[in-house]
Amino acid sequence: MRAEPMDDVKKKPLRVLSLDGGGMRGTYTATYLDRVCEGFSKRLEVGPLDIGAAFDLIVGTSTGAIIGCGLAAGVKLSRMVELYTEHGAKIFRRPMPGGALSVFTDNRKRPAALAAGDAELRAALKAVFQDTTIKDIYEERGIALAINAVEMSQHRAWVFKTPHLPMSNHRDDGYTLVDVCLASSAAPAFRSMAAIDHPSTNGQGYNVFVDGGLFANNPVLNALIEALDLAAPGQVIEIYCLGTCPMPAGEQIDRTDVHRNLAGWRYGADAANLSIDAQQCAYDFMAKKLAQHINHPCSIIRFPADKVPAALIPYLGLDDTRPEAIAALVNQARTDADMTNSKCMYADRDPEAALICGLFSHAPELTDPPMKRRAPSTIESTPEALKKKDA
């Protein structure tokens, strides 16, 4: 890629998207983004927006990795929603067991169900991404990717990266987006571990990966670190964090119930959920504290920021593929997106709304298939201009 003059780089912000994990709740994330983009397309009187191309860097974990790769590749968000709605039930074929008897049955039946679910997800991802590699994305679209996973031979964090840094060792260039997504989303117990062949070795070697959510379900700290490596001296950094409609967290536990058995922890499933919940708040707090001490003006925005309504709680399981659960996530995403679009009309009084408004207003139009990265829209997109269009 041709390097831009340093003065031009400094004038524009480095925009980063951080996408949380959350299993089937990725339905919410993809629907939310699709609906917000639709609102801006109508207001700006342009075609569908290529929101992925509005970012310089996309960081994702698990289901956020799948959506992030889709955005980086210029895949229509409606197609990403279909990946969940059409394939979710075949990917998550067995709910987590709830009692001793069901655990006994599950021990016999889960391996076959996991294998079938793994094949379903691989086929669904292949239909979307074909054989596109990490390197292809950066060369053709100019978008940096950082996707989180855990490598099992050493129990270490592994971040799949495009070759966007000058000192890149090009370790990940040959990995396909399909393999990267399988590695990042391989949630223990919920899905199979991911055995991924080394690129260009004809199957002569492989690594086994599990879900990156074990260390960075909320990848905002990874996003900040990667942005610092990418940004020019003094360049403004904007990090946009998008969750998966996480369930309100917390329990009131009686003193007599602290000696919880395996069934009480749902045989490990609730421990995983607890880890995810704890990361959500902690990592946002740490990233914002660190941002105050770096040599870059830095904004970290989580949107939408409203609390999850109580009516949605029964539908937020990571592996809940019931039609009513999917419908609830889609409906909530559309409601939250409409609130975001409305909020942007007051961008002259709300700094965060101004940043979100500027982000979507400067996304280029989407082409099919996506071409090499295009320049941001030159359409007038100030809050005043948008109000005129709505008038």
C-alpha positions as CSV (number, residue, x, y, z in Angstrom):
1,M,0.0,0.0,0.0
2,R,1.1,3.5,-0.7
3,A,2.0,5.4,2.5
4,E,0.2,8.7,3.0
5,P,2.2,11.9,3.8
6,M,2.7,12.2,7.5
7,D,0.9,15.6,7.7
8,D,-2.2,14.1,6.0
9,V,-2.2,11.2,8.5
10,K,-2.0,13.6,11.5
11,K,-5.0,15.6,10.3
12,K,-7.5,12.7,10.4
13,P,-8.3,10.5,13.4
14,L,-7.2,6.8,13.6
15,R,-10.6,5.1,13.9
16,V,-10.8,1.7,15.6
17,L,-13.7,-0.7,16.1
18,S,-13.6,-3.1,19.1
19,L,-16.2,-5.9,18.9
20,D,-17.0,-8.0,21.9
21,G,-17.7,-11.7,21.9
22,G,-21.1,-13.2,22.9
23,G,-22.0,-16.3,20.8
24,M,-25.5,-16.0,19.2
25,R,-25.8,-12.5,20.6
26,G,-23.8,-11.5,17.5
27,T,-27.2,-11.3,15.9
28,Y,-27.8,-8.2,17.9
29,T,-24.4,-6.6,16.9
30,A,-24.8,-7.2,13.2
31,T,-28.5,-6.0,13.2
32,Y,-27.6,-2.9,15.2
33,L,-24.9,-1.8,12.8
34,D,-27.0,-2.6,9.8
35,R,-29.9,-0.5,11.1
36,V,-27.7,2.5,12.0
37,C,-26.1,2.3,8.5
38,E,-29.5,2.2,6.9
39,G,-30.6,5.3,8.8
40,F,-27.5,7.3,7.6
41,S,-27.9,6.0,4.1
42,K,-31.4,7.5,3.9
43,R,-30.4,10.8,5.6
44,L,-27.4,11.3,3.3
45,E,-29.4,10.0,0.2
46,V,-26.7,7.5,-0.7
47,G,-26.6,3.7,-1.2
48,P,-25.7,1.1,1.5
49,L,-22.7,2.1,3.6
50,D,-19.4,0.2,3.8
51,I,-19.0,0.9,7.5
52,G,-16.0,-1.4,7.7
53,A,-14.0,0.9,5.4
54,A,-14.6,3.8,7.9
55,F,-12.2,2.1,10.2
56,D,-8.4,1.9,10.1
57,L,-8.3,-1.0,12.5
58,I,-10.9,-3.6,13.5
59,V,-10.3,-5.7,16.6
60,G,-12.7,-8.6,17.5
61,T,-13.1,-11.6,19.7
62,S,-15.3,-14.7,19.1
63,T,-18.6,-13.7,17.5
64,G,-17.0,-10.2,17.3
65,A,-14.2,-11.7,15.2
66,I,-16.8,-13.1,12.7
67,I,-18.6,-9.7,12.4
68,G,-15.3,-7.9,12.3
69,C,-13.9,-10.0,9.5
70,G,-17.2,-9.5,7.6
71,L,-16.9,-5.7,8.0
72,A,-13.2,-5.8,6.9
73,A,-14.1,-7.8,3.8
74,G,-17.0,-5.5,2.9
75,V,-19.7,-8.2,3.4
76,K,-23.2,-6.8,3.6
77,L,-24.4,-6.7,7.2
78,S,-27.7,-8.3,6.2
79,R,-25.7,-11.3,5.1
80,M,-23.9,-11.5,8.4
81,V,-27.2,-11.4,10.2
82,E,-28.4,-14.4,8.0
83,L,-25.3,-16.3,9.1
84,Y,-26.7,-16.4,12.6
85,T,-30.4,-16.7,11.8
86,E,-30.0,-19.5,9.2
87,H,-27.1,-21.5,10.7
88,G,-27.2,-20.8,14.5
89,A,-29.3,-23.8,15.4
90,K,-27.1,-26.1,13.4
91,I,-24.0,-24.7,15.0
92,F,-25.2,-24.9,18.6
93,R,-26.9,-28.2,18.4
94,R,-27.0,-29.1,22.1
95,P,-27.8,-26.8,25.0
96,M,-25.6,-27.0,28.1
97,P,-26.8,-29.7,30.5
98,G,-28.6,-28.7,33.6
99,G,-28.5,-31.8,35.9
100,A,-26.5,-34.9,36.7
101,L,-28.7,-37.2,34.5
102,S,-28.5,-34.8,31.5
103,V,-24.7,-34.6,32.0
104,F,-24.4,-38.3,31.7
105,T,-26.4,-38.3,28.5
106,D,-24.5,-35.2,27.2
107,N,-21.1,-36.9,27.7
108,R,-22.1,-39.4,25.1
109,K,-23.9,-37.1,22.6
110,R,-22.0,-33.8,22.8
111,P,-18.8,-34.8,20.8
112,A,-20.8,-35.8,17.7
113,A,-23.0,-32.6,18.0
114,L,-19.9,-30.4,18.4
115,A,-18.3,-32.0,15.3
116,A,-21.5,-31.4,13.2
117,G,-21.7,-27.8,14.5
118,D,-18.1,-27.2,13.6
119,A,-18.7,-28.4,10.1
120,E,-21.8,-26.2,9.8
121,L,-19.9,-23.1,10.9
122,R,-17.0,-23.8,8.6
123,A,-19.3,-24.2,5.6
124,A,-21.2,-21.1,6.5
125,L,-18.0,-19.0,6.8
126,K,-16.6,-20.5,3.6
127,A,-19.7,-19.4,1.7
128,V,-19.1,-15.8,2.9
129,F,-15.3,-15.5,2.9
130,Q,-14.2,-18.1,0.3
131,D,-10.4,-18.4,0.6
132,T,-9.7,-14.7,1.5
133,T,-6.7,-14.5,3.8
134,I,-5.7,-12.0,6.5
135,K,-3.1,-10.6,4.1
136,D,-5.6,-10.2,1.3
137,I,-7.8,-8.0,3.5
138,Y,-5.0,-5.5,4.2
139,E,-3.7,-5.4,0.6
140,E,-7.1,-5.0,-1.0
141,R,-9.0,-3.0,1.6
142,G,-6.3,-1.2,3.6
143,I,-8.0,-2.2,6.9
144,A,-5.9,-3.6,9.7
145,L,-7.3,-6.6,11.6
146,A,-6.4,-8.0,15.1
147,I,-8.4,-11.1,16.1
148,N,-8.0,-12.8,19.5
149,A,-7.7,-16.5,20.2
150,V,-5.9,-18.8,22.6
151,E,-3.3,-21.4,21.4
152,M,-3.6,-24.6,23.4
153,S,-0.1,-26.1,23.2
154,Q,1.2,-23.3,25.4
155,H,-2.1,-21.9,26.8
156,R,-1.0,-18.5,25.4
157,A,-2.8,-15.6,23.8
158,W,-2.6,-15.5,20.0
159,V,-3.7,-12.4,18.1
160,F,-4.1,-13.0,14.3
161,K,-2.9,-9.8,12.6
162,T,-2.8,-8.3,9.2
163,P,0.7,-7.1,8.2
164,H,-0.1,-3.5,9.1
165,L,3.0,-2.8,11.2
166,P,6.4,-2.0,9.7
167,M,8.0,-4.7,11.9
168,S,5.4,-7.4,11.2
169,N,6.8,-10.9,11.1
170,H,4.1,-11.9,8.6
171,R,3.3,-15.0,10.8
172,D,-0.4,-14.8,10.0
173,D,-0.5,-13.7,6.4
174,G,-1.6,-17.0,5.0
175,Y,-4.4,-17.8,7.5
176,T,-7.8,-17.6,5.9
177,L,-10.6,-15.5,7.5
178,V,-12.5,-18.8,7.8
179,D,-9.7,-20.3,10.0
180,V,-9.3,-17.1,12.0
181,C,-13.0,-17.0,12.8
182,L,-13.1,-20.7,13.8
183,A,-10.1,-20.2,16.1
184,S,-11.4,-17.1,17.8
185,S,-14.9,-18.4,18.4
186,A,-14.1,-22.0,19.6
187,A,-15.8,-21.5,23.0
188,P,-14.9,-24.5,25.3
189,A,-17.8,-26.8,25.9
190,F,-20.1,-24.8,23.7
191,R,-18.1,-25.6,20.5
192,S,-15.2,-27.8,19.3
193,M,-11.7,-26.6,19.6
194,A,-10.3,-25.4,16.3
195,A,-7.5,-27.4,14.7
196,I,-6.0,-25.0,12.2
197,D,-3.4,-26.1,9.6
198,H,-0.2,-24.0,9.3
199,P,-0.5,-21.9,6.1
200,S,1.2,-23.3,3.0
201,T,2.3,-26.6,4.6
202,N,-0.2,-28.9,2.9
203,G,-1.5,-30.0,6.3
204,Q,1.9,-31.0,7.6
205,G,1.4,-29.1,10.8
206,Y,-1.3,-27.4,12.9
207,N,-2.2,-25.5,16.0
208,V,-5.3,-26.0,18.2
209,F,-7.1,-22.9,19.3
210,V,-9.9,-22.0,21.6
211,D,-12.0,-18.8,22.1
212,G,-10.2,-15.5,22.6
213,G,-12.9,-14.6,25.0
214,L,-10.9,-16.4,27.7
215,F,-8.6,-13.5,27.9
216,A,-10.2,-10.6,25.9
217,N,-13.9,-11.1,25.4
218,N,-14.0,-7.3,25.6
219,P,-11.0,-6.5,23.4
220,V,-10.8,-2.8,24.0
221,L,-7.3,-3.0,25.7
222,N,-6.0,-4.9,22.7
223,A,-7.6,-2.2,20.5
224,L,-5.8,0.6,22.4
225,I,-2.4,-1.2,22.3
226,E,-2.7,-1.9,18.6
227,A,-3.8,1.7,17.9
228,L,-0.8,3.1,19.7
229,D,1.5,1.0,17.4
230,L,-0.4,2.2,14.3
231,A,-1.0,5.9,15.1
232,A,1.3,8.7,13.9
233,P,2.9,10.9,16.6
234,G,0.2,13.0,18.1
235,Q,-2.6,11.6,15.9
236,V,-6.1,11.5,17.4
237,I,-7.3,8.0,18.3
238,E,-11.0,7.2,18.3
239,I,-12.0,3.7,19.6
240,Y,-15.6,2.6,19.1
241,C,-16.7,-0.3,21.3
242,L,-19.7,-2.4,20.4
243,G,-21.1,-5.2,22.7
244,T,-23.5,-8.0,22.2
245,C,-26.4,-6.9,24.4
246,P,-24.8,-8.5,27.5
247,M,-27.0,-9.9,30.2
248,P,-27.3,-7.7,33.4
249,A,-24.7,-9.3,35.7
250,G,-24.7,-10.2,39.4
251,E,-26.1,-12.6,42.0
252,Q,-27.4,-12.3,45.5
253,I,-25.9,-15.4,47.2
254,D,-26.9,-16.6,50.6
255,R,-24.1,-17.6,53.0
256,T,-25.3,-21.1,53.0
257,D,-25.0,-21.4,49.2
258,V,-21.3,-20.5,48.9
259,H,-20.3,-24.1,48.7
260,R,-21.6,-24.5,45.2
261,N,-21.2,-27.9,43.5
262,L,-20.6,-28.6,39.8
263,A,-24.3,-28.6,39.0
264,G,-24.6,-25.2,40.6
265,W,-22.0,-23.9,38.2
266,R,-23.8,-25.6,35.3
267,Y,-20.7,-27.8,35.0
268,G,-18.5,-24.8,34.1
269,A,-20.7,-22.9,31.8
270,D,-21.6,-20.3,34.4
271,A,-18.0,-19.8,35.3
272,A,-17.3,-18.9,31.7
273,N,-20.2,-16.4,31.8
274,L,-18.9,-14.9,35.0
275,S,-15.5,-14.3,33.4
276,I,-17.1,-12.6,30.4
277,D,-19.2,-10.3,32.7
278,A,-16.3,-9.3,34.8
279,Q,-14.2,-8.4,31.8
280,Q,-16.9,-6.2,30.3
281,C,-16.8,-3.4,32.9
282,A,-13.2,-3.9,34.0
283,Y,-11.6,-3.6,30.6
284,D,-13.6,-0.5,29.6
285,F,-12.5,1.2,32.9
286,M,-8.8,0.2,32.4
287,A,-8.7,1.4,28.8
288,K,-10.2,4.7,29.7
289,K,-7.7,5.2,32.5
290,L,-4.8,4.3,30.3
291,A,-6.1,6.7,27.6
292,Q,-5.5,9.6,30.0
293,H,-1.8,8.9,30.1
294,I,-0.8,8.4,26.4
295,N,0.6,11.0,24.1
296,H,-2.4,11.0,21.8
297,P,-5.8,12.6,22.2
298,C,-7.9,9.5,22.7
299,S,-11.7,8.9,22.9
300,I,-13.2,5.5,23.9
301,I,-16.9,5.3,23.1
302,R,-19.2,2.4,23.9
303,F,-22.4,2.4,21.9
304,P,-25.2,1.8,22.5
305,A,-24.8,2.5,26.3
306,D,-28.3,1.9,27.5
307,K,-29.1,-0.9,30.0
308,V,-30.6,-4.2,28.7
309,P,-34.3,-4.2,29.3
310,A,-35.5,-6.9,31.7
311,A,-37.8,-8.5,29.1
312,L,-34.7,-9.5,27.1
313,I,-33.0,-11.4,29.9
314,P,-34.6,-14.8,29.0
315,Y,-33.1,-14.7,25.5
316,L,-29.5,-13.8,26.1
317,G,-27.8,-17.3,26.4
318,L,-24.6,-17.6,24.4
319,D,-26.1,-20.7,22.6
320,D,-29.8,-19.7,22.6
321,T,-30.9,-20.4,19.0
322,R,-34.7,-20.4,19.6
323,P,-36.6,-18.4,17.0
324,E,-38.1,-16.2,19.8
325,A,-34.6,-15.5,21.1
326,I,-33.3,-14.4,17.7
327,A,-36.4,-12.3,17.2
328,A,-35.9,-10.6,20.5
329,L,-32.3,-9.7,19.7
330,V,-33.2,-8.4,16.3
331,N,-36.0,-6.3,17.7
332,Q,-33.9,-4.8,20.5
333,A,-31.1,-4.1,18.0
334,R,-33.4,-2.1,15.8
335,T,-34.8,-0.2,18.8
336,D,-31.3,0.7,20.0
337,A,-30.2,1.6,16.5
338,D,-33.1,4.0,16.1
339,M,-32.1,5.6,19.4
340,T,-28.6,6.1,18.1
341,N,-29.8,7.6,14.8
342,S,-32.0,10.0,16.8
343,K,-29.2,10.9,19.2
344,C,-27.0,11.9,16.3
345,M,-29.4,14.8,15.5
346,Y,-28.1,16.4,18.7
347,A,-24.5,16.0,17.8
348,D,-23.9,19.7,18.2
349,R,-24.6,19.3,22.0
350,D,-23.3,15.8,22.6
351,P,-19.6,15.1,22.0
352,E,-20.0,11.3,21.8
353,A,-23.0,11.7,19.5
354,A,-20.8,14.0,17.3
355,L,-18.1,11.3,17.0
356,I,-20.6,8.6,16.1
357,C,-22.3,10.9,13.6
358,G,-19.0,11.7,12.0
359,L,-18.0,8.0,11.8
360,F,-21.1,6.9,10.0
361,S,-21.3,10.0,7.8
362,H,-17.8,9.4,6.5
363,A,-18.3,5.8,5.6
364,P,-18.1,5.2,1.8
365,E,-20.8,3.6,-0.2
366,L,-20.7,-0.2,-0.4
367,T,-20.0,-1.8,-3.8
368,D,-20.6,-5.5,-4.7
369,P,-18.1,-7.0,-4.7
370,P,-16.1,-4.5,-2.6
371,M,-13.3,-2.7,-4.5
372,K,-10.1,-1.5,-3.0
373,R,-10.6,0.9,-0.2
374,R,-12.3,4.1,-1.3
375,A,-11.9,7.6,0.0
376,P,-14.4,8.7,2.6
377,S,-17.6,10.3,1.5
378,T,-17.4,13.9,0.4
379,I,-21.1,14.5,1.1
380,E,-21.7,17.3,3.5
381,S,-22.2,15.5,6.8
382,T,-22.2,18.1,9.6
383,P,-25.0,17.9,12.2
384,E,-26.5,21.0,10.6
385,A,-26.4,19.4,7.1
386,L,-28.1,16.3,8.4
387,K,-30.8,18.3,10.0
388,K,-31.5,20.0,6.7
389,K,-31.9,16.7,5.0
390,D,-34.4,15.5,7.6
391,A,-36.3,18.7,7.4
